């Protein structure tokens, strides 16, 4: 019985290997802050709309979690990594998509309270093209850092904003059910 429990424990704590999704190599780890913890890949998947491949997304956490509730409740740094596959998405199209995701997964009161920060967040994006990488980092006590093509665009204050952002993928009406499952490592 002890051996069985040891095997279960080892399987649960085994490091996640690098993944490849839609031909894109997904890094196995992330470190949003140089002196912070190394985050592990929780899961990665493909965002499609109709039959178009839009982006590969990956979720990084301090420790793996297999439920949206566990991810949203977990304090500490987090990262969503997005590698764009679609030829081009304008800043306006990105803003509409972000806004739709927030509206679909927040109550009216939550959306209204976050609206000024959602507008600031949307303004951080210009046109993204195939091959561009966007990093969305939770920096506890500071907020959500947005990096596009290796350049920090800004920080949206409040830990609550990052939780709301994660709900776009992990909420009750996610951008994609398949992507939600993939980010949760299922």
N, CA, C and O atoms as a DFTB+ gen file, in Angstrom:
744 C
 N C O
     1  1       0.817      -1.184       0.000
     2  2       0.000       0.000       0.000
     3  2       0.869       1.259       0.000
     4  3       0.547       2.230      -0.684
     5  1       1.956       1.251       0.754
     6  2       2.861       2.402       0.790
     7  2       3.443       2.679      -0.591
     8  3       3.580       3.834      -0.994
     9  1       3.780       1.629      -1.303
    10  2       4.348       1.797      -2.644
    11  2       3.320       2.437      -3.562
    12  3       3.662       3.308      -4.362
    13  1       2.077       2.020      -3.460
    14  2       1.019       2.607      -4.281
    15  2       0.883       4.094      -3.996
    16  3       0.801       4.896      -4.926
    17  1       0.858       4.477      -2.717
    18  2       0.764       5.896      -2.355
    19  2       1.983       6.669      -2.832
    20  3       1.851       7.810      -3.274
    21  1       3.153       6.077      -2.752
    22  2       4.361       6.731      -3.235
    23  2       4.270       6.982      -4.735
    24  3       4.634       8.058      -5.210
    25  1       3.785       5.994      -5.480
    26  2       3.625       6.168      -6.928
    27  2       2.614       7.256      -7.252
    28  3       2.837       8.045      -8.170
    29  1       1.506       7.314      -6.520
    30  2       0.509       8.365      -6.722
    31  2       1.116       9.733      -6.429
    32  3       0.908      10.679      -7.189
    33  1       1.862       9.844      -5.335
    34  2       2.502      11.100      -4.976
    35  2       3.503      11.528      -6.031
    36  3       3.536      12.699      -6.411
    37  1       4.313      10.610      -6.508
    38  2       5.294      10.939      -7.545
    39  2       4.615      11.384      -8.835
    40  3       5.069      12.329      -9.480
    41  1       3.551      10.724      -9.209
    42  2       2.836      11.106     -10.427
    43  2       2.241      12.501     -10.302
    44  3       2.235      13.263     -11.269
    45  1       1.742      12.840      -9.118
    46  2       1.117      14.146      -8.909
    47  2       2.127      15.279      -8.875
    48  3       1.789      16.420      -9.190
    49  1       3.357      14.979      -8.497
    50  2       4.366      16.033      -8.383
    51  2       5.406      15.982      -9.483
    52  3       6.358      16.761      -9.468
    53  1       5.245      15.090     -10.427
    54  2       6.217      14.975     -11.513
    55  2       6.236      16.253     -12.334
    56  3       5.185      16.853     -12.557
    57  1       7.405      16.681     -12.789
    58  2       7.469      17.896     -13.587
    59  2       6.758      17.702     -14.917
    60  3       6.788      16.623     -15.509
    61  1       6.117      18.774     -15.370
    62  2       5.430      18.743     -16.650
    63  2       6.471      18.897     -17.755
    64  3       7.331      19.776     -17.699
    65  1       6.380      18.044     -18.738
    66  2       7.297      18.123     -19.864
    67  2       6.838      19.215     -20.819
    68  3       5.666      19.592     -20.826
    69  1       7.757      19.717     -21.616
    70  2       7.425      20.715     -22.617
    71  2       6.374      20.133     -23.550
    72  3       6.392      18.939     -23.849
    73  1       5.472      20.967     -24.002
    74  2       4.403      20.529     -24.884
    75  2       4.554      21.200     -26.237
    76  3       5.188      22.248     -26.364
    77  1       3.968      20.584     -27.229
    78  2       3.847      21.191     -28.545
    79  2       2.375      21.189     -28.894
    80  3       1.725      20.143     -28.869
    81  1       1.849      22.350     -29.217
    82  2       0.449      22.500     -29.578
    83  2       0.395      23.206     -30.928
    84  3       0.939      24.300     -31.083
    85  1      -0.253      22.588     -31.892
    86  2      -0.398      23.154     -33.237
    87  2       0.962      23.565     -33.814
    88  3       1.073      24.583     -34.498
    89  1       1.991      22.765     -33.530
    90  2       3.320      23.038     -34.044
    91  2       4.111      24.079     -33.279
    92  3       5.230      24.415     -33.667
    93  1       3.546      24.594     -32.197
    94  2       4.205      25.624     -31.383
    95  2       4.757      24.971     -30.119
    96  3       4.020      24.317     -29.382
    97  1       6.057      25.148     -29.870
    98  2       6.683      24.636     -28.647
    99  2       6.270      25.520     -27.478
   100  3       6.461      26.735     -27.504
   101  1       5.706      24.896     -26.461
   102  2       5.246      25.609     -25.263
   103  2       6.292      25.423     -24.173
   104  3       6.615      24.287     -23.825
   105  1       6.828      26.511     -23.626
   106  2       7.837      26.369     -22.569
   107  2       7.285      25.596     -21.366
   108  3       6.122      25.773     -21.001
   109  1       8.104      24.743     -20.750
   110  2       7.630      23.957     -19.606
   111  2       7.543      24.753     -18.304
   112  3       6.870      24.330     -17.364
   113  1       8.211      25.889     -18.244
   114  2       8.244      26.698     -17.029
   115  2       8.226      28.177     -17.388
   116  3       8.482      28.563     -18.529
   117  1       7.916      28.994     -16.385
   118  2       7.929      30.449     -16.558
   119  2       8.373      31.079     -15.247
   120  3       8.153      30.526     -14.169
   121  1       8.994      32.227     -15.355
   122  2       9.378      32.986     -14.161
   123  2       9.035      34.452     -14.430
   124  3       9.856      35.196     -14.967
   125  1       7.813      34.869     -14.052
   126  2       7.385      36.239     -14.331
   127  2       8.219      37.314     -13.639
   128  3       8.369      38.421     -14.156
   129  1       8.765      36.979     -12.455
   130  2       9.579      37.929     -11.708
   131  2      10.929      37.273     -11.447
   132  3      10.993      36.147     -10.954
   133  1      12.008      37.980     -11.777
   134  2      13.359      37.404     -11.701
   135  2      13.654      36.751     -10.350
   136  3      14.280      35.692     -10.302
   137  1      13.211      37.371      -9.254
   138  2      13.503      36.796      -7.940
   139  2      12.313      36.013      -7.378
   140  3      12.300      35.655      -6.200
   141  1      11.322      35.752      -8.220
   142  2      10.133      35.018      -7.791
   143  2      10.242      33.532      -8.085
   144  3      11.256      33.064      -8.601
   145  1       9.203      32.804      -7.757
   146  2       9.224      31.359      -7.977
   147  2       9.131      30.999      -9.457
   148  3       8.625      31.766     -10.276
   149  1       9.628      29.827      -9.767
   150  2       9.480      29.270     -11.113
   151  2       8.095      28.641     -11.171
   152  3       7.728      27.847     -10.304
   153  1       7.339      28.995     -12.185
   154  2       5.995      28.457     -12.353
   155  2       6.042      27.255     -13.285
   156  3       6.863      27.191     -14.199
   157  1       5.145      26.303     -13.037
   158  2       5.085      25.103     -13.869
   159  2       3.921      25.211     -14.845
   160  3       2.916      25.872     -14.581
   161  1       4.088      24.549     -15.963
   162  2       3.035      24.492     -16.970
   163  2       1.876      23.671     -16.424
   164  3       2.034      22.493     -16.105
   165  1       0.734      24.291     -16.321
   166  2      -0.465      23.590     -15.857
   167  2      -1.171      22.903     -17.019
   168  3      -1.680      21.790     -16.886
   169  1      -1.191      23.583     -18.153
   170  2      -1.831      23.028     -19.336
   171  2      -1.717      24.002     -20.491
   172  3      -1.487      25.196     -20.296
   173  1      -1.880      23.480     -21.697
   174  2      -1.786      24.309     -22.899
   175  2      -2.758      23.779     -23.937
   176  3      -3.024      22.579     -24.007
   177  1      -3.284      24.692     -24.743
   178  2      -4.223      24.282     -25.771
   179  2      -4.359      25.321     -26.858
   180  3      -3.704      26.363     -26.837
   181  1      -5.212      25.018     -27.797
   182  2      -5.409      25.824     -28.993
   183  2      -6.753      26.539     -28.928
   184  3      -7.779      25.924     -28.638
   185  1      -6.740      27.840     -29.199
   186  2      -7.984      28.619     -29.315
   187  2      -8.325      28.688     -30.792
   188  3      -7.556      29.207     -31.601
   189  1      -9.485      28.158     -31.126
   190  2      -9.971      28.235     -32.496
   191  2     -11.275      29.027     -32.491
   192  3     -11.991      29.076     -31.491
   193  1     -11.556      29.633     -33.611
   194  2     -12.847      30.286     -33.804
   195  2     -13.290      29.889     -35.189
   196  3     -12.601      30.151     -36.175
   197  1     -14.440      29.258     -35.258
   198  2     -14.912      28.602     -36.474
   199  2     -13.866      27.553     -36.829
   200  3     -13.694      26.601     -36.068
   201  1     -13.181      27.677     -37.914
   202  2     -12.136      26.700     -38.241
   203  2     -10.753      27.353     -38.268
   204  3      -9.789      26.731     -38.716
   205  1     -10.643      28.573     -37.805
   206  2      -9.362      29.290     -37.787
   207  2      -8.619      29.028     -36.484
   208  3      -9.222      29.012     -35.411
   209  1      -7.321      28.827     -36.579
   210  2      -6.459      28.730     -35.398
   211  2      -6.079      30.154     -35.011
   212  3      -5.440      30.859     -35.792
   213  1      -6.464      30.578     -33.821
   214  2      -6.222      31.953     -33.386
   215  2      -4.928      32.062     -32.573
   216  3      -4.057      32.867     -32.903
   217  1      -4.798      31.253     -31.512
   218  2      -3.576      31.283     -30.705
   219  2      -3.437      29.988     -29.916
   220  3      -4.401      29.252     -29.705
   221  1      -2.211      29.738     -29.492
   222  2      -1.923      28.691     -28.516
   223  2      -1.803      29.410     -27.179
   224  3      -1.126      30.432     -27.075
   225  1      -2.463      28.872     -26.160
   226  2      -2.395      29.459     -24.822
   227  2      -1.848      28.431     -23.848
   228  3      -2.060      27.228     -24.001
   229  1      -1.139      28.931     -22.843
   230  2      -0.624      28.075     -21.779
   231  2      -0.838      28.790     -20.454
   232  3      -0.756      30.016     -20.370
   233  1      -1.113      28.004     -19.425
   234  2      -1.318      28.525     -18.077
   235  2      -0.208      28.004     -17.188
   236  3       0.068      26.805     -17.162
   237  1       0.434      28.916     -16.455
   238  2       1.524      28.570     -15.543
   239  2       1.130      28.958     -14.119
   240  3       0.608      30.046     -13.876
   241  1       1.391      28.043     -13.184
   242  2       1.046      28.240     -11.783
   243  2       2.210      27.817     -10.895
   244  3       3.135      27.147     -11.354
   245  1       2.164      28.208      -9.628
   246  2       3.172      27.774      -8.665
   247  2       3.099      26.262      -8.497
   248  3       4.125      25.584      -8.436
   249  1       1.871      25.736      -8.423
   250  2       1.657      24.283      -8.363
   251  2       0.423      23.971      -9.203
   252  3      -0.512      24.764      -9.304
   253  1       0.462      22.796      -9.794
   254  2      -0.606      22.398     -10.707
   255  2      -1.971      22.342     -10.013
   256  3      -2.073      22.027      -8.827
   257  1      -3.008      22.656     -10.782
   258  2      -4.386      22.590     -10.306
   259  2      -5.257      22.091     -11.452
   260  3      -5.015      22.420     -12.614
   261  1      -6.271      21.299     -11.123
   262  2      -7.095      20.736     -12.190
   263  2      -8.533      21.240     -12.188
   264  3      -9.387      20.697     -12.890
   265  1      -8.800      22.279     -11.400
   266  2     -10.138      22.867     -11.424
   267  2     -10.018      24.386     -11.515
   268  3      -9.063      24.988     -11.025
   269  1     -11.013      24.979     -12.156
   270  2     -11.025      26.439     -12.275
   271  2     -11.075      27.081     -10.893
   272  3     -10.392      28.075     -10.643
   273  1     -11.878      26.520      -9.998
   274  2     -11.990      27.082      -8.651
   275  2     -10.641      27.089      -7.945
   276  3     -10.301      28.065      -7.277
   277  1      -9.871      26.018      -8.083
   278  2      -8.553      25.949      -7.440
   279  2      -7.606      26.981      -8.038
   280  3      -6.858      27.628      -7.305
   281  1      -7.628      27.142      -9.345
   282  2      -6.749      28.130     -10.000
   283  2      -7.112      29.532      -9.539
   284  3      -6.233      30.317      -9.182
   285  1      -8.402      29.853      -9.544
   286  2      -8.846      31.206      -9.184
   287  2      -8.609      31.517      -7.707
   288  3      -8.391      32.674      -7.348
   289  1      -8.649      30.506      -6.854
   290  2      -8.450      30.718      -5.415
   291  2      -6.979      30.755      -5.020
   292  3      -6.633      31.294      -3.969
   293  1      -6.119      30.195      -5.844
   294  2      -4.698      30.082      -5.510
   295  2      -4.023      31.466      -5.510
   296  3      -4.030      32.160      -6.527
   297  1      -3.442      31.863      -4.366
   298  2      -2.700      33.132      -4.358
   299  2      -1.347      32.938      -5.051
   300  3      -0.943      31.810      -5.335
   301  1      -0.685      34.001      -5.307
   302  2       0.655      33.908      -5.884
   303  2       0.683      34.239      -7.354
   304  3      -0.357      34.469      -7.971
   305  1       1.875      34.262      -7.912
   306  2       2.028      34.626      -9.314
   307  2       1.443      33.567     -10.242
   308  3       1.356      32.388      -9.902
   309  1       1.048      34.025     -11.415
   310  2       0.513      33.153     -12.461
   311  2       0.901      33.780     -13.801
   312  3       1.283      34.948     -13.871
   313  1       0.794      32.980     -14.855
   314  2       1.044      33.515     -16.200
   315  2       0.122      32.829     -17.192
   316  3      -0.086      31.617     -17.139
   317  1      -0.423      33.623     -18.091
   318  2      -1.049      33.108     -19.302
   319  2      -0.136      33.530     -20.441
   320  3       0.168      34.711     -20.610
   321  1       0.293      32.548     -21.218
   322  2       1.198      32.735     -22.361
   323  2       0.369      32.510     -23.614
   324  3      -0.308      31.488     -23.734
   325  1       0.413      33.448     -24.543
   326  2      -0.361      33.332     -25.776
   327  2       0.574      33.517     -26.967
   328  3       1.260      34.533     -27.076
   329  1       0.595      32.540     -27.849
   330  2       1.385      32.603     -29.091
   331  2       0.366      32.654     -30.241
   332  3      -0.370      31.695     -30.472
   333  1       0.336      33.775     -30.949
   334  2      -0.684      33.983     -31.979
   335  2      -0.341      33.252     -33.268
   336  3       0.800      33.256     -33.731
   337  1      -1.370      32.623     -33.833
   338  2      -1.242      31.866     -35.082
   339  2      -1.980      32.542     -36.229
   340  3      -1.633      32.348     -37.394
   341  1      -2.984      33.324     -35.908
   342  2      -3.775      33.981     -36.939
   343  2      -2.942      35.092     -37.574
   344  3      -2.120      35.713     -36.900
   345  1      -3.146      35.338     -38.836
   346  2      -2.275      36.284     -39.566
   347  2      -2.238      37.672     -38.948
   348  3      -1.176      38.292     -38.894
   349  1      -3.388      38.177     -38.475
   350  2      -3.410      39.526     -37.926
   351  2      -4.725      39.777     -37.197
   352  3      -5.800      39.450     -37.701
   353  1      -4.628      40.353     -36.017
   354  2      -5.807      40.784     -35.256
   355  2      -5.579      42.226     -34.817
   356  3      -4.601      42.517     -34.128
   357  1      -6.460      43.113     -35.204
   358  2      -6.313      44.520     -34.838
   359  2      -6.560      44.708     -33.341
   360  3      -7.185      43.870     -32.691
   361  1      -6.063      45.806     -32.818
   362  2      -6.307      46.148     -31.424
   363  2      -7.796      46.256     -31.132
   364  3      -8.245      45.876     -30.051
   365  1      -8.570      46.775     -32.090
   366  2     -10.018      46.909     -31.910
   367  2     -10.687      45.535     -31.819
   368  3     -11.581      45.336     -30.996
   369  1     -10.261      44.593     -32.656
   370  2     -10.829      43.238     -32.595
   371  2     -10.452      42.551     -31.290
   372  3     -11.264      41.850     -30.686
   373  1      -9.209      42.760     -30.863
   374  2      -8.774      42.192     -29.583
   375  2      -9.636      42.759     -28.448
   376  3     -10.102      42.013     -27.587
   377  1      -9.847      44.083     -28.452
   378  2     -10.633      44.727     -27.399
   379  2     -12.055      44.160     -27.373
   380  3     -12.596      43.906     -26.297
   381  1     -12.661      43.960     -28.539
   382  2     -14.018      43.391     -28.580
   383  2     -14.023      41.974     -28.004
   384  3     -14.935      41.604     -27.265
   385  1     -13.000      41.184     -28.345
   386  2     -12.926      39.806     -27.840
   387  2     -12.720      39.792     -26.327
   388  3     -13.374      39.030     -25.615
   389  1     -11.805      40.639     -25.833
   390  2     -11.586      40.711     -24.382
   391  2     -12.885      41.106     -23.693
   392  3     -13.297      40.484     -22.714
   393  1     -13.530      42.162     -24.223
   394  2     -14.748      42.672     -23.607
   395  2     -15.840      41.596     -23.571
   396  3     -16.529      41.442     -22.563
   397  1     -15.991      40.860     -24.664
   398  2     -16.977      39.778     -24.711
   399  2     -16.673      38.716     -23.646
   400  3     -17.581      38.221     -22.978
   401  1     -15.396      38.376     -23.497
   402  2     -15.001      37.390     -22.495
   403  2     -15.295      37.846     -21.077
   404  3     -15.762      37.064     -20.249
   405  1     -15.018      39.125     -20.796
   406  2     -15.327      39.657     -19.467
   407  2     -16.841      39.650     -19.228
   408  3     -17.303      39.196     -18.181
   409  1     -17.607      40.148     -20.194
   410  2     -19.067      40.220     -20.038
   411  2     -19.687      38.830     -19.848
   412  3     -20.617      38.661     -19.059
   413  1     -19.162      37.838     -20.578
   414  2     -19.719      36.486     -20.503
   415  2     -19.451      35.801     -19.167
   416  3     -20.152      34.854     -18.810
   417  1     -18.449      36.264     -18.425
   418  2     -18.025      35.533     -17.228
   419  2     -18.049      36.339     -15.941
   420  3     -17.605      35.863     -14.896
   421  1     -18.562      37.549     -16.016
   422  2     -18.707      38.386     -14.826
   423  2     -20.164      38.794     -14.681
   424  3     -20.892      38.890     -15.670
   425  1     -20.580      39.032     -13.460
   426  2     -21.924      39.585     -13.256
   427  2     -21.913      41.037     -13.754
   428  3     -20.850      41.616     -13.980
   429  1     -23.078      41.602     -13.917
   430  2     -23.151      43.018     -14.352
   431  2     -22.431      43.930     -13.357
   432  3     -21.730      44.863     -13.749
   433  1     -22.615      43.646     -12.065
   434  2     -21.981      44.474     -11.032
   435  2     -20.453      44.331     -11.085
   436  3     -19.730      45.321     -10.974
   437  1     -19.973      43.107     -11.251
   438  2     -18.518      42.892     -11.342
   439  2     -17.955      43.606     -12.572
   440  3     -16.919      44.268     -12.498
   441  1     -18.648      43.464     -13.696
   442  2     -18.188      44.115     -14.927
   443  2     -18.163      45.637     -14.749
   444  3     -17.192      46.295     -15.123
   445  1     -19.231      46.185     -14.178
   446  2     -19.301      47.638     -13.977
   447  2     -18.157      48.125     -13.083
   448  3     -17.553      49.164     -13.350
   449  1     -17.864      47.373     -12.027
   450  2     -16.785      47.772     -11.114
   451  2     -15.419      47.717     -11.792
   452  3     -14.544      48.528     -11.489
   453  1     -15.232      46.764     -12.709
   454  2     -13.935      46.597     -13.382
   455  2     -13.819      47.388     -14.681
   456  3     -12.732      47.475     -15.252
   457  1     -14.911      47.960     -15.151
   458  2     -14.914      48.569     -16.485
   459  2     -13.780      49.569     -16.739
   460  3     -13.162      49.499     -17.802
   461  1     -13.479      50.485     -15.831
   462  2     -12.361      51.409     -16.111
   463  2     -11.029      50.669     -16.319
   464  3     -10.230      51.058     -17.171
   465  1     -10.794      49.604     -15.543
   466  2      -9.554      48.837     -15.705
   467  2      -9.606      47.976     -16.961
   468  3      -8.577      47.766     -17.604
   469  1     -10.778      47.478     -17.320
   470  2     -10.917      46.722     -18.572
   471  2     -10.581      47.634     -19.750
   472  3      -9.894      47.212     -20.680
   473  1     -11.051      48.859     -19.721
   474  2     -10.747      49.815     -20.798
   475  2      -9.251      50.117     -20.857
   476  3      -8.684      50.215     -21.945
   477  1      -8.604      50.264     -19.695
   478  2      -7.143      50.473     -19.675
   479  2      -6.427      49.259     -20.256
   480  3      -5.482      49.397     -21.033
   481  1      -6.886      48.065     -19.871
   482  2      -6.312      46.820     -20.377
   483  2      -6.442      46.756     -21.898
   484  3      -5.461      46.487     -22.590
   485  1      -7.624      46.997     -22.414
   486  2      -7.859      46.948     -23.856
   487  2      -6.962      47.915     -24.617
   488  3      -6.520      47.611     -25.725
   489  1      -6.695      49.067     -24.034
   490  2      -5.873      50.082     -24.696
   491  2      -4.405      49.670     -24.808
   492  3      -3.648      50.295     -25.550
   493  1      -3.996      48.639     -24.092
   494  2      -2.601      48.191     -24.139
   495  2      -2.278      47.373     -25.389
   496  3      -1.112      47.075     -25.647
   497  1      -3.293      47.011     -26.161
   498  2      -3.090      46.134     -27.316
   499  2      -3.201      46.894     -28.625
   500  3      -4.117      47.688     -28.837
   501  1      -2.235      46.623     -29.497
   502  2      -2.334      47.072     -30.874
   503  2      -2.482      45.809     -31.721
   504  3      -2.824      44.754     -31.185
   505  1      -2.241      45.887     -32.992
   506  2      -2.376      44.721     -33.859
   507  2      -1.358      43.649     -33.478
   508  3      -0.169      43.930     -33.327
   509  1      -1.842      42.419     -33.325
   510  2      -0.950      41.282     -33.122
   511  2      -0.968      40.446     -34.394
   512  3      -1.985      40.324     -35.076
   513  1       0.185      39.883     -34.683
   514  2       0.341      39.100     -35.912
   515  2       0.850      37.705     -35.586
   516  3       1.307      37.428     -34.477
   517  1       0.756      36.837     -36.585
   518  2       1.251      35.467     -36.459
   519  2       2.678      35.492     -35.896
   520  3       3.543      36.207     -36.403
   521  1       2.905      34.713     -34.857
   522  2       4.221      34.623     -34.224
   523  2       4.393      35.533     -33.021
   524  3       5.329      35.348     -32.242
   525  1       3.507      36.518     -32.849
   526  2       3.611      37.402     -31.684
   527  2       3.246      36.639     -30.405
   528  3       2.379      35.765     -30.409
   529  1       3.930      36.992     -29.318
   530  2       3.663      36.384     -28.015
   531  2       3.181      37.470     -27.056
   532  3       3.766      38.549     -26.964
   533  1       2.104      37.155     -26.351
   534  2       1.548      38.029     -25.318
   535  2       1.665      37.290     -23.995
   536  3       1.303      36.117     -23.899
   537  1       2.171      37.975     -22.974
   538  2       2.268      37.433     -21.618
   539  2       1.348      38.238     -20.717
   540  3       1.380      39.468     -20.712
   541  1       0.534      37.533     -19.961
   542  2      -0.367      38.148     -18.990
   543  2       0.020      37.580     -17.632
   544  3      -0.304      36.438     -17.306
   545  1       0.718      38.395     -16.847
   546  2       1.302      37.935     -15.584
   547  2       0.560      38.509     -14.385
   548  3       0.309      39.712     -14.315
   549  1       0.212      37.634     -13.439
   550  2      -0.336      38.057     -12.152
   551  2       0.837      38.347     -11.239
   552  3       1.626      37.455     -10.927
   553  1       0.950      39.579     -10.815
   554  2       1.995      40.002      -9.878
   555  2       1.289      40.370      -8.579
   556  3       0.798      41.492      -8.452
   557  1       1.223      39.455      -7.608
   558  2       0.450      39.699      -6.387
   559  2       0.825      41.018      -5.717
   560  3       1.998      41.350      -5.543
   561  1      -0.222      41.750      -5.351
   562  2      -0.019      43.042      -4.709
   563  2       0.240      44.169      -5.690
   564  3       0.208      45.338      -5.304
   565  1       0.495      43.848      -6.948
   566  2       0.759      44.874      -7.968
   567  2      -0.310      44.898      -9.044
   568  3      -0.804      45.964      -9.409
   569  1      -0.673      43.717      -9.558
   570  2      -1.696      43.676     -10.584
   571  2      -1.324      42.767     -11.734
   572  3      -0.560      41.815     -11.575
   573  1      -1.877      43.077     -12.895
   574  2      -1.706      42.287     -14.108
   575  2      -0.743      43.008     -15.043
   576  3      -1.028      44.102     -15.531
   577  1       0.401      42.374     -15.283
   578  2       1.380      42.955     -16.216
   579  2       1.112      42.390     -17.614
   580  3       0.977      41.180     -17.795
   581  1       1.039      43.284     -18.584
   582  2       0.806      42.906     -19.974
   583  2       2.086      43.158     -20.760
   584  3       2.598      44.277     -20.801
   585  1       2.596      42.086     -21.389
   586  2       3.795      42.180     -22.223
   587  2       3.420      41.702     -23.620
   588  3       2.866      40.615     -23.785
   589  1       3.721      42.511     -24.613
   590  2       3.427      42.167     -26.007
   591  2       4.726      42.249     -26.797
   592  3       5.405      43.276     -26.791
   593  1       5.065      41.158     -27.477
   594  2       6.299      41.082     -28.275
   595  2       7.532      41.481     -27.454
   596  3       8.422      42.168     -27.955
   597  1       7.575      41.047     -26.195
   598  2       8.735      41.300     -25.348
   599  2       8.781      42.672     -24.708
   600  3       9.739      42.985     -24.000
   601  1       7.783      43.493     -24.934
   602  2       7.763      44.854     -24.386
   603  2       6.618      44.984     -23.381
   604  3       5.463      44.713     -23.710
   605  1       6.944      45.397     -22.159
   606  2       5.918      45.609     -21.139
   607  2       5.081      46.808     -21.558
   608  3       5.600      47.901     -21.783
   609  1       3.769      46.581     -21.659
   610  2       2.844      47.635     -22.084
   611  2       2.224      48.360     -20.907
   612  3       1.829      49.520     -21.024
   613  1       2.136      47.675     -19.761
   614  2       1.539      48.322     -18.599
   615  2       1.129      47.304     -17.561
   616  3       1.196      46.094     -17.778
   617  1       0.698      47.832     -16.419
   618  2       0.212      46.997     -15.324
   619  2      -1.171      47.515     -14.930
   620  3      -1.349      48.700     -14.647
   621  1      -2.129      46.618     -14.919
   622  2      -3.479      46.942     -14.474
   623  2      -3.549      46.572     -12.996
   624  3      -3.341      45.408     -12.653
   625  1      -3.840      47.541     -12.100
   626  2      -3.792      47.260     -10.664
   627  2      -4.894      46.310     -10.195
   628  3      -5.966      46.212     -10.792
   629  1      -4.583      45.619      -9.105
   630  2      -5.570      44.791      -8.414
   631  2      -5.487      43.319      -8.745
   632  3      -5.524      42.924      -9.910
   633  1      -5.376      42.511      -7.703
   634  2      -5.390      41.060      -7.876
   635  2      -6.740      40.587      -8.415
   636  3      -6.811      39.569      -9.104
   637  1      -7.812      41.323      -8.103
   638  2      -9.147      40.956      -8.584
   639  2      -9.238      41.020     -10.104
   640  3      -9.995      40.263     -10.712
   641  1      -8.478      41.914     -10.718
   642  2      -8.517      42.017     -12.179
   643  2      -7.975      40.744     -12.826
   644  3      -8.547      40.255     -13.800
   645  1      -6.883      40.206     -12.296
   646  2      -6.326      38.982     -12.897
   647  2      -7.294      37.815     -12.751
   648  3      -7.445      37.017     -13.676
   649  1      -7.948      37.707     -11.605
   650  2      -8.938      36.633     -11.440
   651  2     -10.056      36.782     -12.472
   652  3     -10.504      35.793     -13.053
   653  1     -10.501      38.005     -12.696
   654  2     -11.541      38.246     -13.701
   655  2     -11.029      37.892     -15.097
   656  3     -11.766      37.322     -15.902
   657  1      -9.781      38.223     -15.384
   658  2      -9.173      37.902     -16.679
   659  2      -9.114      36.386     -16.884
   660  3      -9.445      35.894     -17.962
   661  1      -8.698      35.656     -15.867
   662  2      -8.629      34.194     -15.978
   663  2      -9.996      33.580     -16.270
   664  3     -10.088      32.541     -16.923
   665  1     -11.042      34.217     -15.793
   666  2     -12.385      33.686     -16.015
   667  2     -12.763      33.706     -17.503
   668  3     -13.680      32.991     -17.907
   669  1     -12.083      34.501     -18.315
   670  2     -12.335      34.470     -19.765
   671  2     -12.108      33.052     -20.283
   672  3     -12.856      32.575     -21.138
   673  1     -11.082      32.378     -19.773
   674  2     -10.759      31.017     -20.199
   675  2     -11.329      29.961     -19.267
   676  3     -11.651      28.856     -19.705
   677  1     -11.457      30.293     -17.975
   678  2     -11.811      29.284     -16.974
   679  2     -13.187      29.486     -16.349
   680  3     -13.592      28.704     -15.489
   681  1     -13.905      30.513     -16.764
   682  2     -15.195      30.830     -16.175
   683  2     -16.316      29.926     -16.652
   684  3     -16.080      28.955     -17.372
   685  1     -17.539      30.248     -16.248
   686  2     -18.689      29.411     -16.599
   687  2     -19.021      29.427     -18.092
   688  3     -19.619      28.477     -18.596
   689  1     -18.646      30.479     -18.798
   690  2     -18.880      30.585     -20.239
   691  2     -17.546      30.933     -20.911
   692  3     -17.371      32.045     -21.410
   693  1     -16.607      29.975     -20.923
   694  2     -15.247      30.270     -21.402
   695  2     -15.196      30.534     -22.905
   696  3     -16.117      30.193     -23.647
   697  1     -14.111      31.141     -23.323
   698  2     -13.886      31.390     -24.749
   699  2     -14.000      30.096     -25.545
   700  3     -14.482      30.095     -26.677
   701  1     -13.551      28.987     -24.943
   702  2     -13.613      27.667     -25.580
   703  2     -13.592      26.598     -24.491
   704  3     -12.716      26.598     -23.626
   705  1     -14.551      25.701     -24.543
   706  2     -14.573      24.610     -23.563
   707  2     -13.369      23.701     -23.695
   708  3     -12.830      23.237     -22.690
   709  1     -12.936      23.437     -24.934
   710  2     -11.763      22.596     -25.148
   711  2     -10.509      23.261     -24.592
   712  3      -9.668      22.602     -23.980
   713  1     -10.387      24.580     -24.811
   714  2      -9.216      25.293     -24.292
   715  2      -9.236      25.317     -22.766
   716  3      -8.190      25.169     -22.133
   717  1     -10.406      25.501     -22.173
   718  2     -10.515      25.469     -20.711
   719  2      -9.995      24.142     -20.177
   720  3      -9.190      24.109     -19.246
   721  1     -10.456      23.060     -20.766
   722  2     -10.015      21.720     -20.328
   723  2      -8.508      21.570     -20.500
   724  3      -7.836      21.020     -19.628
   725  1      -7.979      22.052     -21.609
   726  2      -6.524      21.923     -21.865
   727  2      -5.716      22.731     -20.847
   728  3      -4.698      22.249     -20.351
   729  1      -6.156      23.954     -20.529
   730  2      -5.435      24.783     -19.562
   731  2      -5.455      24.160     -18.174
   732  3      -4.539      24.363     -17.377
   733  1      -6.509      23.400     -17.893
   734  2      -6.603      22.710     -16.600
   735  2      -5.901      21.359     -16.625
   736  3      -5.997      20.593     -15.666
   737  1      -5.199      21.062     -17.709
   738  2      -4.405      19.843     -17.796
   739  2      -5.216      18.588     -18.028
   740  3      -4.758      17.486     -17.729
   741  1      -6.411      18.744     -18.556
   742  2      -7.277      17.575     -18.778
   743  2      -7.111      17.036     -20.184
   744  3      -7.760      16.056     -20.550
